Amino acid sequence: MTVVQELSIEKLREFTSFRNLSEDDLLVLAGCVAIRQARRGEILFKSGDIDSRELFLLSGQLQLVSEDGHELTLEAGTAAANLPVAKLRPRQYTGRALTDLDYFSVDCDLLESLSEKIAEKDGDLGYGIFEFAPEHDDETQEMLHAFRRDLDARKFRLTSLPEVALKIRTLLDDQDVNARRIAELINRDPVIAAKIIRAANSPIYFGAAKCETVQNAIVRLGLLTTKQLVIGFTLRDLFQSQAPLLRRLMADVWEQSIDVAAISFVLARHTRLFDPEEAMLAGLVSNIGVLSVLNYAQNYGQLLDNEALLRDWVERLKGEAGAMVLENWQFPDEIVEVARGCEDWLRCPTTRADLCDLVLVATLHSYIGKRKQPAPPRMDLVPAYQKLALGKLTPELTLQILVEAKAQIEQARALIVS
């Protein structure tokens, strides 16, 4: 490997990691790095390496080969090559030059400090114009490959549906089931029984007379609503961990999920496009993939010791991990899609609104007034908002609907946390 020449700031700006830096910062960075050359067949790094420099490809092709033989090819100038190459540590791939190539490298600590500087400059609480990341950039693909490989190797397990929810769902799938049989099963769990009765008597469902028994509550709620509520009631117990960092992250995710579920419920009632209880459940499980990612992290000390790195893994993997979990739970395809597209703001598979669109809009509303990195987009830039048929309102008027429906949101939230 030989040094070819110093790097220009114009060339640095072509890479995603540096394009938002000031000219002064770019000049400093350019003075710290140099273009290097590798010959065809040369090894730049090996799987398992724990080095402290990130590599960027300037010209040529680089082949990435994992321990199990999975191969990726990076070509300079493509979107994937505008990101650091094989960023995970220990490295998950061996990097070999497929052609003669030029590259440069940057110290990891310097790169992290620059990223923090950009985040401080661009971060805000509003929904300003933002830059969409590639749907599946090379680094995310690398993470997904490592996640699936370790899942196949049974190094960890996907989150399981609570047993009581599984039993009740199985029973409710029986065409001949009735409220009495469901009540007998629910009554075996006093906590769930009390919540079902409380739900039936809540302002959302309250009828002429007060329900005193689980069977009467089921009759009022209906079998489908009962099933959805029972699953929602049991999810809280999954968000538990002995590790302080994981416990805190799980608590944050659960609170966020409650907010999204409650707003989804109210938006579903307002638009009349979706079943409110199904929308509530969809919002509640939209981030279920986080649990499996955190479960996965317990096998890797470098993730547990670095909260920023762990949060990056969660953000990148939670969609696919959530879809895997819900498919494993045999949830309907439309709810699986909610988990997969939980924060895919550009998602637009059809011109017709679906359940994932509703939850995306609910998620955007749940972030109002909160610091979220990367910052979410303006509401009117998101295709899901345009498709929801909220009376063609502006984001401000849509927000007004939710302000006026604050009592309903609180009632829906109480239904989940009761």
Secondary structure, DSSP 8 states (H G I E B T S, - for coil): -EEEEE--HHHHTTSTTTTTS-HHHHHHHHTT-EEEEE-TT-EEE-TT---SEEEEEEESEEEEEETTS-EEEEETTSTGGGS-BS--SS-SEEEEESS-EEEEEEEHHHHHHHHHHHHHHH--SS--------TT-HHHHHHHHHHHHHHHTTSS------HHHHHHHHHHTSTT--HHHHHHHHTTSHHHHHHHHHHHTSTTT--SS---SHHHHHHHH-HHHHHHHHHHHHHGGGS--SSHHHHHHHHHHHHHHHHHHHHHHHHHHHH-SS-HHHHHHHHHHTTTHHHHHHHHHTT-HHHHT-HHHHHHHHHHHHHHHHHHHHHHTT--HHHHHHHHTTT-TT--SSSS--HHHHHHHHHHHHTTTS--SS----GGG-HHHHHS-STT--HHHHHHHHHHTHHHHHHHHHHHH-
